[in-house]
Amino acid sequence: MDIVRPEFVPDPSLSTAEMESLQRNIAAEAVFEDDFAFDPASVRLDGPAGQQTLDESGGETGDEPVRPLVAGVDQAFVGDRTVSAIVVLRGREVVERTYAVERTEIPYIPGLLSFREGGAILSAFEQLAHDPDVVFVDGSGRIHYREAGLATHIGVTLDVPTVGVAKNLLCGRPRESIDGKLPAGTRVPIEADEEYETTEAGTVVGYAVQTRQYDSPNRHVNPLIVSPGHRVSAETAADLVLATAGGYKLPEPTRLADAYADDVKSDVA
């Protein structure tokens, strides 16, 4: 998969001020509305893996339309190296897996994650044979001080629809409490707050999405923090994550990418 906007490739040698300036430019180019050709309702995980019959072009045979290709991206770390893993799914079927290993140049800095992990992610995408219809990234998208989290940075650089799937809230204000035990399927709007530099306070920038929940009264699962990365609306981003949860907390694309990253990490350690 080719890089479309090389001027946005993350450069870890930039100063903090230069990184933040680049993020503002990325946010100005990002599209936080649905801009894709597939039907979001066709993204689902029905049936066991491998149940579909594929023709030579990779499309489904029969009368059913071709399902979208959904990619999941996740990272692992081995010493001073970053492992970026990509798993591409059509329904539940794994169509392709690939990875890249790059030197980790800078430490984790809140709000500047893409300059730490972005290079390895883009290297992995350059090896990908399929062009996914939508990409799930383990990290924030619009839920970011400058509306340019890891998912937005990657999405704009590749010009591919992306969804940010984070485990923790970086910034923004939930419209209602997300503490405690939310029922599965719940989504709570996250609004921009005073920390946002590039949008009005009160703008819905994503959702806290409860993908699963324990039946036990003594245990609970925290919601995921879901936001649009590029060419996807906040509402559709939440829809896609819920449609691909598959009984786990993480949506299946990033869950499988996480497992693959760990496998690769063991091989390269």
C-alpha positions in Angstrom: 0.0 0.0 0.0 1.5 3.3 -1.1 2.0 6.5 1.0 -0.2 9.2 -0.5 0.9 12.2 1.6 4.7 11.8 2.1 4.9 15.3 3.7 3.1 13.8 6.7 5.3 10.8 7.3 6.2 11.1 11.0 9.8 12.2 11.7 10.9 11.5 15.2 13.9 13.9 14.9 11.5 16.9 14.8 11.3 19.2 17.9 8.1 19.0 20.0 7.0 22.3 18.5 7.5 21.0 15.0 5.6 17.8 15.7 2.7 19.7 17.1 2.7 22.0 14.1 2.6 19.0 11.7 -0.3 17.6 13.7 -2.3 20.8 13.2 -1.6 20.5 9.4 -2.8 16.9 9.5 -6.0 17.8 11.4 -6.7 20.5 8.7 -6.6 17.7 6.1 -8.5 15.1 8.0 -12.1 14.3 7.1 -14.3 13.3 10.1 -17.3 12.3 8.0 -18.1 9.1 6.1 -16.2 9.1 2.8 -15.9 5.5 1.5 -17.6 3.3 -1.0 -18.6 0.2 1.1 -21.8 -0.3 3.1 -21.0 -0.1 6.8 -23.7 -2.7 7.5 -21.7 -5.2 5.5 -18.9 -5.1 8.1 -19.8 -7.9 10.5 -18.5 -11.2 11.9 -21.2 -13.7 11.2 -20.3 -17.4 11.0 -17.0 -19.3 11.6 -13.7 -18.3 10.1 -13.1 -19.6 6.5 -16.7 -20.2 5.8 -16.8 -18.2 2.6 -15.7 -19.4 -0.9 -13.4 -16.9 -2.5 -12.8 -16.6 -6.3 -9.3 -16.0 -7.7 -9.7 -12.2 -7.3 -10.4 -12.6 -3.6 -14.1 -11.7 -4.0 -16.9 -13.7 -2.7 -18.7 -15.9 -5.2 -22.5 -16.1 -5.4 -25.0 -13.3 -5.1 -23.8 -11.7 -1.9 -21.7 -8.4 -2.5 -18.0 -8.6 -1.8 -17.4 -7.9 1.9 -15.1 -5.0 2.8 -11.5 -5.6 3.8 -11.0 -4.5 7.4 -7.4 -4.2 8.6 -6.3 -4.1 12.3 -3.0 -2.5 13.4 -1.2 -3.0 16.7 2.3 -2.7 18.0 4.7 -4.6 20.3 8.1 -3.6 21.6 11.3 -5.6 21.7 14.2 -3.7 23.4 14.7 -0.6 21.3 12.6 -1.9 18.4 8.9 -1.4 17.4 7.0 -4.3 15.9 4.0 -3.2 13.9 1.6 -6.0 12.9 -1.3 -5.8 10.4 -4.1 -8.4 10.0 -6.6 -8.0 7.2 -10.0 -9.6 7.5 -13.0 -10.2 5.2 -15.7 -11.1 7.7 -14.0 -13.5 10.0 -11.5 -14.8 7.3 -7.9 -13.7 7.6 -6.9 -12.5 4.1 -3.4 -11.3 4.9 -0.9 -10.7 7.7 2.3 -8.7 7.6 4.6 -6.8 9.9 7.6 -4.5 10.0 10.3 -4.0 12.7 11.8 -0.5 13.1 14.1 1.1 15.7 12.2 3.0 18.4 13.6 6.5 18.2 11.8 8.3 21.0 10.1 7.5 24.3 6.3 7.6 24.7 5.1 11.3 24.9 1.4 11.8 25.4 -0.1 13.3 22.3 2.9 12.5 20.1 2.5 8.7 19.8 2.5 8.7 16.0 6.1 9.9 16.0 7.1 6.9 18.1 5.1 4.2 16.3 4.1 5.7 13.0 7.3 4.8 11.1 6.9 1.1 11.8 3.2 1.2 10.9 3.8 2.8 7.6 6.6 0.3 6.8 4.2 -2.5 7.5 1.6 -1.0 5.2 4.2 -0.7 2.4 4.5 -4.5 2.5 0.7 -5.0 2.4 -0.6 -6.6 -0.9 -4.2 -5.7 -0.3 -5.7 -2.2 0.0 -8.1 -2.3 3.0 -11.4 -0.5 2.8 -11.1 0.6 6.5 -8.3 0.3 9.1 -8.6 0.0 12.8 -5.6 1.4 14.7 -4.7 0.7 18.3 -4.6 4.4 19.4 -6.6 7.6 19.3 -7.9 9.4 16.2 -9.8 12.7 16.7 -9.8 12.2 20.5 -6.5 14.1 20.7 -5.5 17.6 21.7 -4.9 18.7 18.1 -7.4 16.2 16.5 -4.4 14.2 15.0 -3.9 11.1 17.0 -2.1 8.0 15.7 -5.2 6.8 13.7 -5.6 10.2 12.1 -1.9 10.6 11.3 -1.8 7.2 9.6 -5.2 7.7 7.9 -4.3 11.0 6.3 -0.8 9.9 5.3 -2.2 6.8 3.5 -5.6 8.5 2.6 -7.5 5.5 3.9 -10.6 5.4 6.1 -9.4 4.8 9.7 -10.9 4.3 13.1 -9.0 4.9 16.4 -9.5 2.3 19.1 -7.9 3.3 22.4 -8.1 1.7 25.8 -7.7 5.0 27.7 -9.2 8.5 27.3 -6.4 10.9 26.3 -8.5 14.1 26.5 -12.1 15.2 26.0 -15.1 14.9 28.3 -17.7 12.1 28.4 -21.2 13.4 28.2 -22.1 11.2 31.1 -20.0 9.0 33.5 -18.2 6.1 32.0 -17.0 4.8 35.4 -18.6 1.7 36.8 -20.4 -1.1 34.9 -21.9 -0.1 31.6 -24.1 -2.6 29.7 -22.7 -4.1 26.6 -23.7 -2.1 23.5 -23.6 1.2 25.4 -22.0 4.2 23.7 -21.4 7.5 25.5 -20.4 10.6 23.5 -17.0 12.1 24.2 -17.0 15.9 23.7 -14.1 18.2 23.0 -13.1 20.2 26.1 -10.9 23.2 26.8 -7.7 21.2 26.1 -8.6 21.0 22.4 -6.7 23.5 20.2 -8.5 22.9 16.9 -12.2 22.5 17.5 -15.0 24.0 19.6 -15.6 22.7 23.1 -18.8 20.5 23.1 -18.1 19.0 19.7 -18.6 15.2 19.7 -15.2 13.8 18.8 -15.8 10.1 19.5 -17.5 7.6 21.9 -16.8 5.4 24.8 -18.0 2.1 23.5 -18.9 -0.9 25.7 -18.2 -3.9 23.5 -18.7 -6.5 26.2 -19.5 -6.9 29.9 -19.2 -9.5 32.6 -22.4 -11.1 34.1 -20.7 -11.2 37.5 -21.5 -8.3 39.8 -17.9 -8.3 41.1 -16.2 -7.8 37.8 -16.5 -5.3 35.0 -15.0 -4.4 31.6 -14.0 -0.8 30.9 -15.3 0.7 27.6 -13.1 1.3 24.6 -12.4 4.9 23.5 -13.4 5.0 19.8 -12.9 8.0 17.5 -12.7 8.7 13.8 -9.3 8.7 12.3 -9.9 9.8 8.7 -12.9 9.6 6.3 -15.1 8.0 9.0 -17.7 9.7 11.2 -17.7 9.3 15.0 -21.0 7.5 14.8 -19.9 5.1 12.1 -16.6 4.4 13.9 -18.6 3.3 17.0 -20.9 1.2 14.7 -17.9 -0.6 13.1 -16.3 -1.4 16.4 -19.5 -2.9 17.9 -20.1 -4.9 14.7 -16.6 -6.5 14.9 -16.3 -7.1 18.7 -17.1 -10.8 18.3 -17.6 -11.4 22.0 -14.3 -9.8 23.1 -13.4 -6.4 24.4 -11.2 -5.5 21.4 -12.7 -5.6 17.9 -11.5 -8.6 16.0 -9.2 -6.8 13.6 -7.1 -5.2 16.4 -7.4 -8.3 18.7 -5.9 -10.5 16.0 -3.2 -7.8 15.2 -2.3 -7.7 18.9 -1.9 -11.5 19.0 0.1 -11.4 15.8 2.4 -8.7 17.1 3.1 -10.8 20.2 3.9 -13.8 18.0 6.3 -11.7 15.9 7.8 -10.2 19.1 8.7 -13.7 20.3 10.3 -14.6 17.0 12.5 -11.4 16.8 13.4 -11.2 20.5 
